[in-house]
Amino acid sequence: MTWTTRPRSEFGPLQAVRAGAGPCVVLLHGVGLRAEAWGAQINELSQDFDVIAPDIMAGEGLAEFTDPVAEALDRPAWIIGHSMGAMMALDLAIRYPGRVRGVVAMNAIFRRSDEAKRAVQARAAQLDGTTITDPSPTLTRWFGDTPSPERTACDRWLTTADPNAYRAAYTVFANEDGPSDTALKTVAYPALFLTGADEPNSTPAMSQAMAALTPQSRAVVIPDAAHMMPMTHPAAVNAHLRAFLTQGA
């Protein structure tokens, strides 16, 4: 598919792409990306749901990213997050249970290894908040070296992101390590932990560990997929999302 810019509407204090009608589904993107990264999911899920994909505001801590989303909700919603968006989705699910019908954490981190912590925190420390960072290493981690429309779109989004907002988001992402075991045990509605078999950072083992702690949940691993699977493997991702949402609608 093509990853073109879509019109925005107001969603509380946020700007969001919105499509469809029905039960509410909120899609939360990862660091440096934008609502268009959910393009394939917006197209699919808006056939049966009121889909809202906000552009995430900057903040100094995870709660400052999550709270504006919670503030904007006028009814309970299905919350789906990818990467840092998955952190936000789980935080929202834990702290705002009355506003959530179910949660999907896609490519979510949980208890990074010491080596992984050092690597991600070193990358965060290099950000100065004023300079646009060369996205090549990030794109290589996400897509390898093979050109694709998805890689090109992410390149464009990363190189046009506000450097200070990117630094704020990436710093939160680097310093978070997933919800506490106790918090996951309090999630009282359906949850899905979805990741790719070839994901080196948000590993299948992480999703499986979170699912083992969370009632009414399961972990699903998509074969041959890595970090950007909402874009690179939309058919498989959409099938799992639709089955999860339809089951609980």
N, C-alpha and C positions, 0 to 999 in steps of 0.2 A: 504494500500500500504506500501512498504518498503521505508525508508527514508535514502537512501544510498548517499554517497558523489558523486557528479557529476563533470565532467571536467570543467575547467574554460577557458575563453578566455578574451582578453583585451577589455575593454569598456572605452575608454578614459583613465583616470587615475585609473580606477577601474578594478577589476576582476569580471567576471560575468559568470553565466550559460546562454547559448544561444541555442535556438532550433527553428526550423521552418522557414517559409518564408512568406512574405506578409506585410501588414501594421504593423508598429512597436508598440509593447506593452511592457512597462517597469514595472516590479514588484519590489516594495520597501518593504523590510522586517522590522520587529520590533526590539527593543532593545535586544541584546544578541543572536539573531538568525542569520540565514545565508540563502543564496539563496535556499537551499534545503527545507526550510519551505514552499516554493511555489511549491513543487513537483507535487501535484495534478493539480495545475493550469498550470504549464509548460506542462504537458502531454496533457491536454485538449486543451489549446489555441494554442499550437504550430502546431496543425493540419491546422490552417488557418492564423496564424500570426507569425511574427518574434518576438519571445518572448525573452526578456533580463531581467535576474534577477541578479542584481549586489550585491556583498557583500559591505555593506555600510562602507565608511571611517569614522574615528573619526573626531570630530571637537569641537570647543568651543561654537558654537551657531548654531541655526537651519540652517542659511544660509550656514555655512561651511559644513554641511551634504548635502544640496541640490545642491549647485553650481557645484560640480564635476559631478553630474548626468546631469545637464543642459549642461555642457561643453562637455560631451561625445556624446550628441545627434547630429546626422547628418541630421535629418529630424524630422518633427513633429510626436509625438508619443502619444499613449494612456498611461496615467500614472495611475497606480493602487498601492495604498499603504495600508499597514496594521499597525495599532497601531502607533508607531512613524513614520513608513513609510507613514502613512496617513497624518501626519503633513507635512512630506517632500513633498508628492504629492500635497497637497493644496498650500504649499509655492511655489513650482515650477510653479503650474498653475497660481498663482497670479503674480509672479515676472517675469516669462518667457512665456508670453502668445503666442508668436510666435512659441514656440517649443512644444506646447500641442494641441492635437486634442480633448481630453476629459479627465476627471479625475474621479477616483473612490477612495473615502475615506472610508476605511473599519475599523470598530471598532476605530473610531476617537474620541478624547476627545474634548469637547467644554464647556467652563465655568464650571470647576469643582466646587463642593460645597466646603465650607471652610474646612469641615471635610476631604474630599478627598484630597484637597491640602496639608493639614498638614500631612496626612498619606504618600503620595507619596514623599513629600519633606523630611520627616523623613527617609524614606528608602534611598533616594539619599545621605543624610548626613552621613549615616553609611558606605558608600563605601569609601575605602581608596586608591583605584587605584593600589594596589599591591597584595591584597589577593583575591582569588577566593571565592566569596560569596556562602554560602549554598543556592542552588536553591529551596529547599523544599517549603518554603512559596510561592514563585512565582508559582511553579508547582501546588500547592494546589489551588491558586486563579484561575489558568487557567483550571485545569482539575478535581478538587476535589481530592479524594483519590483513585480513581479507576485506576489500572494499565492499560496501553495501549501502543501500539507502538509509538503513537504520544507523549505521556508523556515521554517515554524513550528517544526518539530522542531529545526532547527539553532539557531534563536533560543533555544529552551528549553535546549539543551545548553550553548550559549555563556554564557548568563546564570546557569547553575548550576555552571559549572566553577570549580574552586579558583583564585582569582586569582594566587596565587604559582606554582602549577604551570603555569598558562597563560602567565605571564610567562617562566618558565624555558623552556618549549617554544618559544614564539614567538621568544625571543632566539636560540635555537639555529637555528631556521628562518631567521631574518633574516640570520644571519652565515654560514650555509653557502652554498656556490655549486655544489654537485654534486661528484661524484667526480673525481679527476684522470684525465687521458687515459690515463696508464699503468695506473692501477688498473682502469679499464674494460676494458682490453685483456687483463687477467688472468682475467676471468670465463669459466669453462670449461664452462658448461652453458647451456641455453636461456634466453633473455631476451626480454622483450617490453616495449616502451616505448609506452604508450598514453596519448593525450591527446585533447582536443576541438578541433575546428576553430575554435571561437569563444573559446578560452582565451587571455586577454590576458597572463597572467604565466608559466604553465608551457606555453610555446608549442609548436606543432607542430615548429618549427625546432629547439627544444631536444631533443625526443624523437628527431628524425631525426639530430641530431648525436651523441647518445649511442649510438644504434644503429649508426652508421657506425664507431664505435670499438670496439664490443663484438662479439666472435665469436658465432656462433650466435644472432643477434638480428635483430629487425625492429621497425620503428616503424609504428604504426597510428593514424590520425587519424579520430575519429568525427565525422561531419557534424553541424552545428547544436548541438554540445555544448560546455559550458564547464567550469568548475572542479569542480562537484559532480556530474559525470556518473555516478558510481556510484549516486547517488540519483535524478537526473533522467532518465537514459537507461539504466536497468537492463537492458533487453532487449538493446541493442547491446553494452553492456559485458559482460554475462554470456555472450553468444554468443562473443565474442573470448576470454574467459577459459576457457570450456569447451573451445574448439578448441585453445587452447594447452596446457591441462592434459591433455586426452585424448591429444594427440599424443605427449606425453612420459611418460604414466602407465605 
